[in-house]
């Protein structure tokens, strides 16, 4: 596969939001309300990504993967997000049809390199839904350690967007160099 990786810019917001929404719709059912997943995620995420990419925080890095002229993957990290855990990998999504092709692994490696370049002593962590067993296996296979269980915060702070009180796990890499 001839996948191209690059830093995202403001013009990528709609495509990034679409990929993000598709991933939520595929993997967050049962945790996120169907009414939200079926009706709101594109608009909610387009606004979020438009702001994120137009006015990135100093520690933000968003990497996208392109294949055949189409955006097929993304990772977004916030360097310095937590004094204990380090950089927060807030998003890692790959188009469904291209999973198990190495795109996610490469995005994770490029993210780890960005963290190392900006903050060499930083760890890397993320949160993954309890029900997203496939993602948990992916992160475990790449050396991530499941270190904590917590409740999922509602998207946009709206409790009605959740079903009950779903759980998530913190996966951590104290030394992200294992990913590069």
Secondary structure, DSSP 8 states (H G I E B T S, - for coil): ---EEEE--GGGHHHHHHHHHHHHHHH-BTTB-HHHHHHTHHHHHHHHHHHHHHS--TTEEEEEEEETTEEEEEEEEEEEEETTTEEEEEEEEE-GGGTTTTHHHHHHHHHHHHHHHH-TT--EEEEEETT-HHHHHHHHHTT-EEEEEEE---GGG-GGGBSS--EEEEEEESSGGGG-
